Amino acid sequence: MPKEPTSRSHYYNDNRYMCRLERVIDGDTVHLHVDLGLRVCRDVYLRLADIDTPEMRGGDEISRTRALAAKQALEGMLAVTRGSTVHKLLVRIRKGKSFDRWVGVLIIRSEDTKEDVVVNNWMVEQKHAVAVAP
């Protein structure tokens, strides 16, 4: 998967926005409160781009167990951003909608180390998701 370029400004002109996690729906879908700037915010459902995780509904017991593990891993990874002044959550919208969800990339930016973690890539590295062609 390609690495996301890093930029240090608060708002971005390449469809990157500060956001707050509302809840994790499953291993590849989250509900976000996105700050669009100028006191304009919007709640969106975001499908993580270029990855696929097992579905929570349907399938066999093993698939549902893997789906729950993926959801819990994503919740744990994003928990560091809740109420944090050091870790910021950013979203970069990559494509149009998929099943009434925006498609994009989640990024956790660490203000102390100035490093970014692309959550989509992390899910694949941790083997909770598989990479799919864009």
Secondary structure as UniProt FT lines:
FT   STRAND          16..26
FT   TURN            27..28
FT   STRAND          29..37
FT   TURN            38..39
FT   STRAND          40..48
FT   TURN            49..50
FT   STRAND          51..52
FT   HELIX           61..78
FT   HELIX           79..81
FT   TURN            82..83
FT   STRAND          87..98
FT   TURN            99..100
FT   STRAND          101..110
FT   TURN            111..114
FT   STRAND          115..118
FT   HELIX           119..125
FT   TURN            126..127
FT   STRAND          130..131
//
